[in-house]
Amino acid sequence: MNRRRPSRGSIYITVLGAAMLVTLIGLSAMLVIQLQNRAAAGVNDAAEARLYARSALEMGMYWIQSDPFWRTHKGNGAWATNVPIGGGTFSLEASDPVDSSIQTGVSDPVVLTGTGVKGQSRYRMQVKVETAQALGNCLEVSMHAGNNLTVDAATLNSDQIVSANHDTNGINGAQIYADTEAVNNIKGGTYNKAINAGITARTMPDPATVLNYYTTNGTPIAYTDLRLWGQTEILVNTSFETVTSPWYASGACTLGRSLVYRKDGVYSLRVSGRGSSTAVAAQDLDTSKILNGNHYYVKLPTLVQAVATGCVALTIVSTGSGTQTFTTPATPCPTNTWVDLAGTLTPTWTGQLTKATVSVSVNSSAEYHMDAVTFYDCTYPADAYVMDRALLSPAVNPFGSGQTNPKGIYVIDNAAGNKIIIANSRIAGTLVLQNFNTASSIQGSVAWEPAVPNYPALLTDAAIPIGLSSAALSEATMNANFNPTGTPYPYVGGLQNANTTDAYPSLIKGIIYSTQNVQIQGQTSVEGTVVAKHDITVSGTAVNLKYNSTWLNNPPPGFDLGTTMKMQVTAGSWKRVVP
């Protein structure tokens, strides 16, 4: 049997194929290794790019913490661009999600976006940082005294802490419905919420500089531009020395002057021939001088020629309430004896007042005489300069030359030490009261808010009693429009109109601050924070405090307490951003 040998050509081809296969296997192995190396390098680059992005954010937070003026210095947009780091670069951008301006709004959060680049890898990471006030600020609480806080025979209500850098004391049956703190002791009274003695003293504004911004930027109002209340006589012809008019006979009687009886001067007014006890002398008053809810002192010395009982009657007619009569207490009148029929009257009505008449009311038809009569507004002391039923805002200044202030900052300097009273008014602004004495006051129904939302309402270097009424400030009652064009209510985002039918809560909204003491009386309501360098005394029937963090989160000039606004990372805000 013959065996056939392979040819030399086929052997060569076989060997060559095997060699090519080995070569291909080697090249493939090399390619795999290269791909593995490249993949490993890519993974490393991505990891480094992520690290660089995180470094950008850390650098941004460092700049915020280390520079008190970072908002101004860094501004909006790019804070760093392609800064070399390791084998790559980082970039950093910043934005304000509230108003798109980092340079405004000191309490606005900031969004930082860091970008890291290494080789072909690019990684973007983002975090949000927000304000975090340090503990111990006096604006964290609704009321804070630099020395003692005393609640005297009053009820104090608050939804936030009240505190003192010395003692808190309740006396004469005081009831405190507020979490209460003190550096030293908490004593007296009845505390109906948590108490905490031994706290660290809260930081407070510098009394030497806290008013500076406002006195520099405020518009002055001279105290003499306010109304000197005085005792302006409303009646005409009070002594009857020459005529009887404008007194007139109401009912069947005759008016004349008499030399027989007199209280002062030579003559008195004789009312004779009276057909009934209702026939009297009367005088119609100027209705523009009769204000709804004001107090009027009246005295009509009267001599009746019979035993009788008398009083003074004020009869008013209004569109809403019709005819009403207000009288002084009934007083016995012995025969032919001068008796002062006197007292204080407080007329109130609805609608428009159309008529007001003063007369004597006696329960006898006998002849009588009157002399030395008087009727005047005694709502405020005669020597007081008064802001009453007024509107003060950035658009309205009814005092002096009427110069307005775009931020609603007005300064009244009472260098002469006069008695000044603010009552029954609306203030949309910041009022600075300087050199006021303790006889001055803020009282009645007052609707008060700063025109710049985070500004204080009241700043003073004196101890001025604040005793508001709980009654709303009514345009109808005060016969005034408190929200005309240019002064909406509330001032930011509110309504304005031309009518006099609105009513506003009697409330001070904002910071109340004194470099001396603060006295809170009446039924005062405050939304914000009350702060005094020295003592605070609460003696009102029911004082209500509602806390508002506006002034803590965005402190106004003078109240930053010399500290830098702290920033902290918002929990859960770390995230990757897809380019």
C-alpha positions as CSV (number, residue, x, y, z in Angstrom):
1,M,0.0,0.0,0.0
2,N,1.5,3.3,-1.0
3,R,1.3,6.2,1.3
4,R,1.2,9.7,-0.1
5,R,3.5,12.3,1.4
6,P,2.3,15.9,1.9
7,S,3.8,18.4,-0.4
8,R,6.2,21.0,0.9
9,G,3.9,23.8,-0.2
10,S,1.0,22.6,2.0
11,I,3.3,22.3,5.0
12,Y,4.4,25.9,4.5
13,I,0.9,27.2,4.3
14,T,0.0,25.3,7.5
15,V,3.0,26.8,9.3
16,L,2.2,30.2,8.0
17,G,-1.4,30.0,9.2
18,A,-0.4,28.9,12.6
19,A,2.1,31.8,12.8
20,M,-0.6,34.3,11.8
21,L,-2.9,32.9,14.4
22,V,-0.3,33.3,17.1
23,T,0.3,36.8,15.9
24,L,-3.4,37.7,15.9
25,I,-3.7,36.3,19.4
26,G,-0.8,38.4,20.5
27,L,-2.1,41.5,18.9
28,S,-5.5,40.9,20.4
29,A,-4.0,40.4,23.8
30,M,-2.1,43.7,23.4
31,L,-5.2,45.5,22.3
32,V,-7.1,44.2,25.3
33,I,-4.4,45.4,27.6
34,Q,-4.4,48.8,25.9
35,L,-8.2,49.0,26.2
36,Q,-8.0,48.0,29.8
37,N,-5.4,50.6,30.5
38,R,-7.4,53.2,28.7
39,A,-10.5,52.2,30.6
40,A,-8.7,52.3,33.9
41,A,-7.3,55.7,33.0
42,G,-10.8,56.9,32.2
43,V,-12.1,55.7,35.5
44,N,-9.3,57.4,37.3
45,D,-10.0,60.6,35.4
46,A,-13.7,60.6,36.2
47,A,-12.9,60.0,39.9
48,E,-10.4,62.8,39.9
49,A,-12.8,65.1,38.0
50,R,-15.4,64.4,40.7
51,L,-12.8,65.2,43.4
52,Y,-11.9,68.5,41.7
53,A,-15.6,69.5,41.5
54,R,-16.0,68.8,45.2
55,S,-12.8,70.8,45.8
56,A,-14.4,73.8,44.0
57,L,-17.4,73.7,46.3
58,E,-15.2,73.4,49.4
59,M,-13.2,76.4,48.2
60,G,-16.4,78.4,47.6
61,M,-17.6,77.6,51.2
62,Y,-14.2,78.6,52.5
63,W,-14.4,82.0,50.7
64,I,-17.9,82.6,52.2
65,Q,-16.7,81.8,55.8
66,S,-13.4,83.8,55.6
67,D,-14.6,87.0,53.9
68,P,-17.3,89.1,55.8
69,F,-18.0,90.9,52.5
70,W,-18.1,87.9,50.2
71,R,-21.4,88.9,48.7
72,T,-19.9,92.2,47.4
73,H,-16.5,90.9,46.6
74,K,-17.6,87.7,44.8
75,G,-20.9,88.8,43.3
76,N,-22.9,86.7,40.8
77,G,-21.7,84.1,38.3
78,A,-18.2,82.7,38.0
79,W,-16.1,82.8,41.2
80,A,-13.3,80.7,39.6
81,T,-12.5,79.5,36.1
82,N,-10.2,76.6,35.1
83,V,-8.1,76.8,38.2
84,P,-5.3,74.2,38.0
85,I,-5.5,71.4,40.5
86,G,-3.7,68.0,40.5
87,G,-3.7,66.9,36.9
88,G,-6.8,68.9,35.9
89,T,-8.8,72.0,36.7
90,F,-11.8,73.3,38.6
91,S,-14.4,76.1,38.1
92,L,-17.0,77.5,40.4
93,E,-20.2,79.4,39.8
94,A,-22.6,81.0,42.4
95,S,-26.3,82.0,42.1
96,D,-29.1,83.4,44.3
97,P,-32.3,81.3,43.9
98,V,-34.4,84.0,45.6
99,D,-33.8,87.2,43.6
100,S,-30.9,86.3,41.3
101,S,-28.7,88.8,43.0
102,I,-26.1,87.6,45.6
103,Q,-25.2,91.2,46.5
104,T,-28.7,91.9,47.9
105,G,-30.6,90.1,50.6
106,V,-28.1,89.2,53.3
107,S,-30.1,86.2,54.4
108,D,-30.7,84.8,50.9
109,P,-29.4,81.3,50.3
110,V,-26.7,80.7,47.6
111,V,-26.3,77.8,45.2
112,L,-22.7,76.8,44.4
113,T,-21.9,74.8,41.3
114,G,-18.5,73.2,41.0
115,T,-17.0,71.7,37.8
116,G,-14.0,69.4,37.8
117,V,-12.1,68.4,34.6
118,K,-9.4,65.7,34.1
119,G,-8.4,64.6,30.7
120,Q,-11.6,63.8,28.8
121,S,-13.7,63.5,32.0
122,R,-15.9,66.4,33.3
123,Y,-18.0,66.3,36.5
124,R,-20.4,69.0,37.8
125,M,-21.6,69.0,41.4
126,Q,-23.9,71.4,43.3
127,V,-24.8,72.4,46.9
128,K,-27.0,74.9,48.5
129,V,-25.9,77.0,51.5
130,E,-28.1,79.1,53.7
131,T,-27.9,81.5,56.6
132,A,-27.5,80.2,60.2
133,Q,-27.6,82.9,62.9
134,A,-25.5,82.3,65.9
135,L,-27.4,81.6,69.1
136,G,-27.7,84.5,71.6
137,N,-29.0,87.3,69.4
138,C,-31.6,89.6,71.1
139,L,-33.6,89.4,67.9
140,E,-34.3,85.7,68.4
141,V,-36.9,86.5,71.0
142,S,-40.1,88.6,71.1
143,M,-38.9,90.8,74.1
144,H,-35.5,91.3,75.6
145,A,-34.3,93.6,78.4
146,G,-30.6,94.4,78.7
147,N,-31.2,94.6,82.5
148,N,-34.5,93.5,84.1
149,L,-37.8,92.5,82.7
150,T,-40.7,93.2,85.1
151,V,-44.4,92.2,84.5
152,D,-46.5,94.3,86.9
153,A,-50.1,93.3,87.5
154,A,-50.5,92.4,83.9
155,T,-50.9,89.5,81.5
156,L,-48.1,89.0,79.0
157,N,-48.8,86.7,76.1
158,S,-46.2,85.6,73.6
159,D,-45.6,82.8,71.1
160,Q,-41.8,83.1,71.6
161,I,-39.3,83.6,74.4
162,V,-39.1,86.7,76.6
163,S,-35.8,87.2,78.2
164,A,-33.5,89.5,80.3
165,N,-29.8,89.8,80.8
166,H,-30.4,90.1,84.5
167,D,-33.7,89.2,86.2
168,T,-37.2,88.5,85.1
169,N,-39.8,89.3,87.7
170,G,-43.6,89.1,87.9
171,I,-45.2,91.2,90.6
172,N,-48.8,92.1,91.8
173,G,-50.4,88.9,90.4
174,A,-48.6,89.0,87.0
175,Q,-49.4,86.2,84.6
176,I,-46.8,85.3,82.0
177,Y,-47.9,83.1,79.1
178,A,-44.5,82.9,77.4
179,D,-41.3,80.8,77.6
180,T,-39.1,82.9,80.0
181,E,-35.4,83.2,80.3
182,A,-33.0,85.2,82.5
183,V,-29.3,85.3,83.0
184,N,-29.8,85.5,86.8
185,N,-33.2,84.8,88.4
186,I,-36.8,84.2,87.4
187,K,-39.0,85.2,90.2
188,G,-42.5,86.2,91.3
189,G,-45.6,86.0,89.2
190,T,-47.2,83.0,87.6
191,Y,-45.3,81.5,84.7
192,N,-47.5,79.3,82.5
193,K,-44.8,78.1,80.1
194,A,-41.2,76.9,80.4
195,I,-38.7,78.9,82.4
196,N,-34.9,78.9,82.0
197,A,-32.6,80.7,84.4
198,G,-28.8,80.9,84.0
199,I,-28.7,81.5,80.3
200,T,-25.8,83.3,78.6
201,A,-26.4,87.0,78.1
202,R,-27.8,87.8,74.7
203,T,-25.9,90.2,72.4
204,M,-27.5,93.6,71.8
205,P,-27.0,96.6,69.6
206,D,-24.4,99.2,70.5
207,P,-26.5,102.1,72.0
208,A,-23.9,104.6,70.9
209,T,-24.3,103.9,67.2
210,V,-27.6,102.0,66.7
211,L,-29.5,105.2,65.8
212,N,-26.8,106.7,63.6
213,Y,-28.0,105.3,60.2
214,Y,-31.5,106.5,60.8
215,T,-30.8,109.9,62.1
216,T,-28.4,110.5,59.2
217,N,-30.9,109.2,56.6
218,G,-34.1,110.4,58.2
219,T,-36.2,113.5,57.4
220,P,-36.6,115.8,60.5
221,I,-40.1,116.8,61.8
222,A,-40.0,119.7,64.2
223,Y,-42.0,119.0,67.4
224,T,-43.5,122.5,66.9
225,D,-45.0,121.2,63.6
226,L,-47.3,118.9,65.7
227,R,-50.5,120.4,67.1
228,L,-50.1,122.1,70.5
229,W,-53.3,120.7,72.0
230,G,-54.1,123.6,74.3
231,Q,-57.6,124.2,75.7
232,T,-59.2,125.8,72.7
233,E,-62.7,127.0,73.6
234,I,-65.3,125.5,71.3
235,L,-68.3,127.5,72.5
236,V,-68.8,131.1,71.3
237,N,-69.7,133.8,73.7
238,T,-69.0,132.3,77.1
239,S,-69.5,135.3,79.4
240,F,-72.5,137.2,77.9
241,E,-71.0,140.6,78.5
242,T,-72.3,142.2,75.3
243,V,-74.8,139.9,73.5
244,T,-76.6,136.6,73.9
245,S,-76.0,135.2,70.5
246,P,-75.2,132.6,69.1
247,W,-77.1,131.1,72.0
248,Y,-80.7,130.7,71.1
249,A,-84.0,129.7,72.7
250,S,-84.8,126.0,72.2
251,G,-88.5,125.7,73.1
252,A,-90.8,128.4,74.6
253,C,-88.5,130.7,76.5
254,T,-86.8,134.1,76.4
255,L,-83.0,134.9,76.5
256,G,-81.6,138.1,77.9
257,R,-78.7,139.5,79.8
258,S,-79.0,139.9,83.5
259,L,-77.3,142.3,86.0
260,V,-78.9,140.6,89.0
261,Y,-76.9,137.4,89.0
262,R,-73.5,136.8,87.7
263,K,-70.6,134.3,88.1
264,D,-68.0,136.6,86.6
265,G,-67.9,139.9,84.8
266,V,-71.0,142.1,84.8
267,Y,-73.7,140.1,83.0
268,S,-75.1,136.5,83.0
269,L,-77.5,134.8,80.5
270,R,-81.1,134.9,81.8
271,V,-83.5,132.2,80.5
272,S,-87.0,133.3,81.5
273,G,-90.6,132.6,80.6
274,R,-90.0,128.9,80.2
275,G,-93.1,127.1,79.1
276,S,-91.6,123.7,80.2
277,S,-88.5,122.1,81.6
278,T,-87.3,121.4,78.1
279,A,-87.3,125.1,77.1
280,V,-83.6,126.0,77.4
281,A,-80.8,128.1,76.0
282,A,-78.8,126.2,73.4
283,Q,-75.8,126.6,71.1
284,D,-74.9,124.7,67.9
285,L,-71.2,123.8,67.8
286,D,-68.8,123.7,64.8
287,T,-69.0,120.0,63.9
288,S,-65.5,120.0,62.5
289,K,-64.3,120.5,66.1
290,I,-66.2,117.5,67.4
291,L,-64.2,114.3,66.8
292,N,-65.6,110.8,67.2
293,G,-64.4,109.3,70.4
294,N,-62.6,112.3,71.7
295,H,-63.2,113.6,75.3
296,Y,-64.7,117.0,76.0
297,Y,-64.8,118.8,79.2
298,V,-67.8,121.0,79.7
299,K,-68.8,123.3,82.6
300,L,-71.9,125.4,82.6
301,P,-72.3,127.3,86.0
302,T,-76.1,127.5,86.5
303,L,-78.3,129.3,89.0
304,V,-81.9,128.0,89.1
305,Q,-84.6,130.0,90.9
306,A,-86.1,126.8,92.3
307,V,-84.9,123.5,93.8
308,A,-84.0,121.3,90.8
309,T,-81.6,118.8,89.4
310,G,-79.5,119.7,86.4
311,C,-76.8,118.5,84.0
312,V,-75.2,119.5,80.7
313,A,-76.5,117.8,77.6
314,L,-74.6,117.4,74.3
315,T,-77.1,116.3,71.5
316,I,-75.6,115.1,68.3
317,V,-77.2,114.1,65.0
318,S,-75.3,111.8,62.5
319,T,-76.2,110.0,59.3
320,G,-75.5,106.5,60.9
321,S,-76.7,106.8,64.5
322,G,-79.5,109.4,64.2
323,T,-80.0,111.6,67.3
324,Q,-78.1,110.9,70.5
325,T,-77.7,112.8,73.8
326,F,-74.7,112.6,76.1
327,T,-75.0,114.1,79.6
328,T,-72.8,115.0,82.6
329,P,-73.8,113.5,86.0
330,A,-77.0,114.9,87.5
331,T,-76.2,117.5,90.1
332,P,-78.6,119.0,92.8
333,C,-79.3,122.7,92.3
334,P,-80.4,124.5,95.5
335,T,-82.6,127.7,94.9
336,N,-80.7,130.8,93.7
337,T,-77.3,129.1,94.1
338,W,-74.6,128.9,91.5
339,V,-73.8,125.3,90.8
340,D,-71.2,124.0,88.3
341,L,-72.9,121.5,86.0
342,A,-69.8,119.9,84.7
343,G,-68.2,116.7,83.5
344,T,-66.4,114.9,80.6
345,L,-68.4,113.8,77.6
346,T,-67.2,111.2,75.0
347,P,-69.5,111.3,71.9
348,T,-69.4,108.4,69.5
349,W,-71.4,107.8,66.4
350,T,-71.5,106.2,63.0
351,G,-71.7,107.9,59.6
352,Q,-71.2,111.6,59.3
353,L,-71.9,114.1,62.1
354,T,-74.3,116.7,60.9
355,K,-75.2,118.6,64.1
356,A,-74.0,119.1,67.7
357,T,-75.8,121.1,70.3
358,V,-74.9,122.1,73.9
359,S,-77.6,123.0,76.4
360,V,-78.6,122.8,80.1
361,S,-81.1,120.2,81.2
362,V,-83.0,120.9,84.4
363,N,-86.1,119.2,85.7
364,S,-87.9,122.4,86.5
365,S,-89.5,125.1,84.4
366,A,-88.2,127.9,86.7
367,E,-86.1,130.7,85.4
368,Y,-82.4,130.1,85.4
369,H,-79.1,131.9,84.7
370,M,-75.8,130.8,83.1
371,D,-72.4,132.4,83.2
372,A,-68.6,131.7,82.6
373,V,-69.4,128.6,80.5
374,T,-66.7,126.4,78.8
375,F,-66.5,123.4,76.4
376,Y,-63.2,122.1,75.1
377,D,-61.4,119.0,73.9
378,C,-59.6,117.4,76.8
379,T,-58.5,114.2,75.1
380,Y,-54.8,115.2,75.6
381,P,-53.1,117.5,78.1
382,A,-53.2,121.2,77.2
383,D,-49.4,121.4,77.0
384,A,-48.9,118.4,74.7
385,Y,-47.8,118.5,71.1
386,V,-49.9,115.8,69.4
387,M,-49.8,113.6,66.3
388,D,-53.5,112.6,66.2
389,R,-55.5,111.1,63.3
390,A,-52.5,111.5,61.0
391,L,-50.9,109.4,58.2
392,L,-47.1,109.4,57.9
393,S,-45.5,107.4,55.1
394,P,-42.9,107.7,52.3
395,A,-45.6,109.4,50.3
396,V,-47.3,111.5,53.0
397,N,-45.9,113.9,55.6
398,P,-48.6,116.3,56.9
399,F,-46.2,118.2,59.1
400,G,-44.1,121.3,58.5
401,S,-43.0,121.7,54.8
402,G,-44.3,118.2,54.0
403,Q,-41.0,116.9,52.9
404,T,-41.2,113.1,52.5
405,N,-38.6,110.4,52.9
406,P,-38.4,107.5,50.3
407,K,-37.7,105.0,53.1
408,G,-40.2,106.4,55.5
409,I,-37.6,107.4,58.1
410,Y,-38.6,110.4,60.1
411,V,-36.9,112.0,63.1
412,I,-38.5,114.1,65.8
413,D,-36.1,115.7,68.2
414,N,-37.8,117.1,71.3
415,A,-34.7,119.0,72.5
416,A,-37.0,121.4,74.5
417,G,-38.3,118.4,76.6
418,N,-42.0,119.0,75.8
419,K,-44.7,116.5,76.2
420,I,-45.4,114.7,72.9
421,I,-48.2,112.3,72.2
422,I,-48.7,110.0,69.2
423,A,-52.2,108.6,68.9
424,N,-54.9,107.3,66.6
425,S,-52.7,107.4,63.5
426,R,-51.2,105.2,60.8
427,I,-47.4,105.1,60.4
428,A,-45.8,103.3,57.4
429,G,-42.2,104.0,58.3
430,T,-39.4,104.2,60.9
431,L,-39.8,106.8,63.5
432,V,-36.9,108.0,65.6
433,L,-37.8,109.9,68.8
434,Q,-35.0,111.8,70.5
435,N,-34.9,113.6,73.9
436,F,-38.5,112.7,74.8
437,N,-39.6,112.8,78.4
438,T,-41.6,110.1,80.2
439,A,-44.7,112.3,80.2
440,S,-44.8,111.7,76.4
441,S,-46.7,108.6,75.2
442,I,-47.8,106.5,72.3
443,Q,-51.5,105.6,72.8
444,G,-54.9,105.0,71.3
445,S,-55.4,103.0,68.1
446,V,-52.2,102.9,66.1
447,A,-51.4,100.9,62.9
448,W,-47.6,101.0,62.5
449,E,-45.3,99.1,60.2
450,P,-41.9,100.0,58.6
451,A,-41.9,101.0,55.0
452,V,-38.8,99.0,54.4
453,P,-39.9,95.5,55.6
454,N,-36.8,94.7,57.6
455,Y,-36.4,98.1,59.2
456,P,-37.3,99.0,62.8
457,A,-40.7,100.7,63.5
458,L,-39.6,102.8,66.6
459,L,-36.2,103.8,67.8
460,T,-35.7,106.1,70.7
461,D,-33.1,107.3,73.2
462,A,-35.8,107.8,75.9
463,A,-38.2,105.8,78.0
464,I,-41.6,106.4,76.3
465,P,-44.7,104.7,77.6
466,I,-46.5,102.7,74.9
467,G,-50.1,101.9,75.7
468,L,-52.2,101.1,72.7
469,S,-55.9,100.4,72.6
470,S,-57.1,97.0,71.3
471,A,-59.7,98.8,69.1
472,A,-59.1,98.9,65.4
473,L,-58.0,102.1,63.8
474,S,-61.2,103.0,62.0
475,E,-61.3,105.4,59.1
476,A,-65.0,106.0,59.6
477,T,-64.4,106.9,63.3
478,M,-61.4,109.0,62.7
479,N,-62.9,110.6,59.6
480,A,-59.7,110.0,57.7
481,N,-58.4,107.9,54.8
482,F,-55.3,106.0,56.0
483,N,-54.6,104.1,52.7
484,P,-54.7,106.7,49.9
485,T,-52.9,106.5,46.6
486,G,-49.2,105.9,47.4
487,T,-49.7,104.4,50.8
488,P,-51.3,101.0,50.5
489,Y,-52.1,98.8,53.4
490,P,-50.1,96.8,54.1
491,Y,-47.5,99.1,52.7
492,V,-45.8,96.3,50.7
493,G,-48.3,94.6,48.4
494,G,-51.4,96.0,50.0
495,L,-54.5,97.9,48.8
496,Q,-55.1,101.6,48.4
497,N,-58.4,103.5,47.8
498,A,-60.1,106.8,48.2
499,N,-62.8,105.8,50.7
500,T,-63.0,106.1,54.5
501,T,-64.5,102.7,55.3
502,D,-61.5,100.6,56.1
503,A,-60.2,99.6,59.6
504,Y,-56.8,98.4,60.6
505,P,-55.6,96.4,63.5
506,S,-54.1,98.4,66.3
507,L,-50.6,97.0,66.2
508,I,-46.9,97.9,66.0
509,K,-45.1,95.7,63.6
510,G,-41.3,95.7,63.6
511,I,-38.5,96.3,66.1
512,I,-39.2,98.6,69.1
513,Y,-35.8,99.7,70.5
514,S,-34.8,102.1,73.3
515,T,-31.3,103.0,74.4
516,Q,-33.0,103.5,77.9
517,N,-36.1,101.7,79.1
518,V,-39.3,100.6,77.5
519,Q,-42.7,100.7,79.2
520,I,-45.5,98.7,77.6
521,Q,-49.0,99.5,78.9
522,G,-52.7,99.2,77.9
523,Q,-53.6,96.4,75.5
524,T,-50.6,96.8,73.3
525,S,-50.0,94.3,70.5
526,V,-46.5,94.0,68.8
527,E,-45.4,91.8,66.0
528,G,-41.6,91.6,66.0
529,T,-39.3,92.2,68.9
530,V,-39.2,94.7,71.8
531,V,-35.6,95.5,73.0
532,A,-34.4,97.9,75.7
533,K,-30.8,98.6,76.7
534,H,-31.9,98.7,80.3
535,D,-35.3,97.7,81.8
536,I,-38.6,96.7,80.3
537,T,-41.8,97.1,82.4
538,V,-45.0,95.5,81.2
539,S,-48.0,96.9,83.1
540,G,-50.8,96.7,80.5
541,T,-54.0,94.7,81.0
542,A,-53.1,92.3,78.3
543,V,-50.0,92.8,76.2
544,N,-49.7,90.5,73.2
545,L,-46.4,89.7,71.5
546,K,-46.2,87.8,68.2
547,Y,-42.7,86.9,67.0
548,N,-41.5,87.5,63.5
549,S,-38.1,86.3,62.3
550,T,-37.8,88.9,59.5
551,W,-35.5,91.1,61.6
552,L,-33.4,88.2,62.7
553,N,-32.9,86.7,59.2
554,N,-32.3,90.1,57.6
555,P,-31.1,92.5,60.3
556,P,-31.4,96.2,59.6
557,P,-28.6,98.7,59.9
558,G,-27.4,98.9,63.5
559,F,-28.8,95.5,64.4
560,D,-26.2,93.2,62.8
561,L,-24.5,93.1,66.2
562,G,-21.1,93.3,64.6
563,T,-21.1,89.6,63.6
564,T,-20.8,88.0,60.2
565,M,-23.8,86.2,58.8
566,K,-23.0,82.5,59.1
567,M,-23.8,80.1,56.3
568,Q,-24.4,76.3,56.5
569,V,-25.0,73.6,54.0
570,T,-28.7,72.8,53.4
571,A,-29.3,69.2,54.3
572,G,-29.8,67.0,51.3
573,S,-28.7,69.6,48.8
574,W,-25.5,67.8,47.6
575,K,-26.2,66.5,44.1
576,R,-24.6,65.9,40.7
577,V,-25.6,68.2,37.9
578,V,-25.7,66.9,34.3
579,P,-24.0,69.4,32.0
